[in-house]
Amino acid sequence: MSRPESRPEEIHLIVETVDRYNPQNISVLEEYVATQLASNQYDRTACLALLKLYQFNPSEVNLYVVASILALALGALPESDFTLCLYLLREDWLEDPLVAHLVHMHNLLEQTKFAAFWRYLEEEDAVREFTSNDYPLFEENVREFIATTLGMTFQTISIERLEEMLDLSGEDLGDWVKSREGWGVNADDDSLVDLPVTAWNQARSVVVQEDIRFEQLTKILARSRVAQ
Amino acid sequence: MADIPDRYFDEDEVHADQVELPTVFASDQFTAVVEGYSAAQPAFSSQVKLPEPVAKFLTQFHTHLVDRNTWELHAFYENSFNKLTEKFYSKVAWPDADSISHLVNDDAAFLILYKELYYRHLYSKLQPTLEDRIGSYSNYCDLFNFILNTSEEPCELELPSQWLWDIIDEFVYQFQSFAQYRIKIKNKSEAEIELLKERPDVWNVHNVLNVLYSLIQKSQINEQLVAFRNGGDIAAAGGELGSKPLYRMLGYFSLVGLLRVHCLLGDYALALSTMENVEPGQRGLFSRITACHVTTYYYIGFAYMMMRRYSDAVKMFANILNFVSRTKHYHSRSYQYDMLVRKSDQMYALLSMCLVLSPQKIDENINNVLKDKYGEHYLKMQKGEEGLSSFEELFSYACPKFISPSPPDLENPNPIVHDAVKHQARIFLNEVKSQLLVPTLRSYLKLYSNLPVEKLAGFLDSEPDDVRTQLLVFKHKSRQIVWNSGPLSSGTLVPTSDLQFYLSQDVIYIAENKVGRRVADWFIRNMNKFEDIITTMDKKAVPAASS
């Protein structure tokens, strides 16, 4: 993983060296997580390094920070970061209410139950409070993931369905659609939205031809020279 | 620099010289001695003097070590030791170091190496006690101190590469074994618990990591690999220590050891970044030790699989399984043959899971073996809910033995125990669950070029809304990061499915990729084969003509 631009030197020296195993760095990395949430600048390596320190020193774990990292990873979908974080946790930590909420929301998103995700967020005050206080761009990041997934699947979609999946309606939805490149209300039927046609949402049969790499021929070429 | 290959091999070609041949020394002088010794000899007690062949073996072994006769050492290590083990120590431990010390002039370095063999043998044939585990750990500390802290002077030891690999491999194995042993608090005696409390340093994860990181750093192996990749001077990059085979090999093997430790702890991102300077598919310098080569691919492939990079995992497994199937006959008499067979079997299991999760074409030979071994599983895994048990079965058979890095609470008779294997399995299976219906969906979509959602819902006995969700799942899951070039962890998000579709309102439009005939590959392979035959014939013809 390359270094994110937003990563301070101090953090870089921790996570890219064996200093990442030093439990004294836990507090610095915890503060850095809060910064990432507030500024929406996610640093996967630093988050995983902190979870590793918790894994090695379970008595030091701060489950609120764990939940914060999971929220950041959720915002990084479609990357599999959330799963990578889960692998490093202990099973008993998953019982923490906030952590459990995030795991559930992750499942909904992985199963592309987008409408259910928004309903869940609406109903669970604890999560909404946490994200709106600590991670203001959470909803926007998730919406971006949903939009790209829809963009891979649909060429046209009804506004009704779009409202449900993006949790936007009326003018908000109109503005949002306008802000996205290539998206627009269908000219003939204003209950539909057209999505840009990309390599992802087409159905063109391609014949895969074999490629021959130069290296495959080196032996034959070498021999032909000897033969002369 | 003689050991640096000056060319890259065609992936399809495996040469005998790429493989460390464990059986070439089968007829060394020592074999005769061993075989001449009557098996009818009564069993000796450990207190009684050593069997003569063993005593002779040890003195000669010591001489070769002192003379730095790597070639002979290799033979002694790979063959004689195993033959004597079969003969005398198949059910008991080798004599302890104290009782053989007089045979080797109390040579401290030799005794450390002997103890390494002694414990390794004990772990493989007997049940190690806590004292054995501590003893072995202390011996590894002595060994690595001897190599790493020889007051600036490089250590002059020279050992066969195979042995060096086995040392690192065993070191990580015993660390893993200890973590599994430690977690079972309930069946420990009080004395054992006390001993565990007294020695928190033993097989401590920090100490183990420290050894591996130190070997990597001292050998400057990463710098060497970068130089190797860029065609630079690797001896210069290695410096005084790293240019010596002992350090270079230990450094490289430690990278692989670290890859494994990170996987055992569930840290797949770190596992891959450990290998950032290693290029997959690069043959030569380090692929000669087959066990190391196979281990590397197994763990990289596994990490990819857990990161949901199934397409990359498939490439890793298919590549190494191809290598193994073409070189297996070299190893049929090696002490590592069983390990090779088992690891291959596990990789076929992993490969079949990856292919269900991300269908793609693979090498035909590998595909045939796969169908042979796991054909039934493969079909069942595509059948939604009912296939889940097959995923579970294959995963638990083929996964690494995950461990928890922190000790359980020894003060508490019933501590909360984190079951690392279950935890990893649960997360993986949860991921599988979220895409259980994709294979079924796929089988229907393949039959049409366009299909209304309603109609598909009818086939699936489901609601149109649910079908739309499943179509989104299909798209979401077939988007994977795929490696292109550069570090293993890098890659770009691409669609991996050979089935393309999109929805326009409520109609699905579908097209399938077709694979053109692959002829060039066949021709290249046969041209090479033909040339090889001619070369062999030429070689044979010359002496015949002159005699």
Interface residues (C-beta under 8 A of the other chain):
Chain A: M1 V18 Y21 R44 T45 L48 K52 Q55 F56 N57 P58 P78 E79 S80 T83 L84 L86 Y87 L88 L89 R90 E91 D92 N107 E110 Q111 T112 K113 F114 T149 L150 M152 T153 F154 Q155 T156 I157 S158 R161 L192 A199 W200 N201 Q202 A203 R204 S205 V206 V207 V208 Q209 E210 I212 E215 Q216 L217 T218 K219 I220 R223
Chain B: R7 Y8 D10 E11 D12 E13 V205 H206 L209 Y213 L265 G266 D267 Y268 A269 L270 S273 M306 M307 R308 S404 P405 S406 I416 H418 D419 K422 H423 Q424 I427 N430 E431 S434 S449 R468 T469 L471 L472 V473 K475 H476 R479 I481 S489 L493 P495 D498 Q500 F501 Y502 L503 S504 Q505 Y509 I510 A511 E512 N513 K514 V515 G516 R518 V519 A520 D521 I524 M527 N528 E531
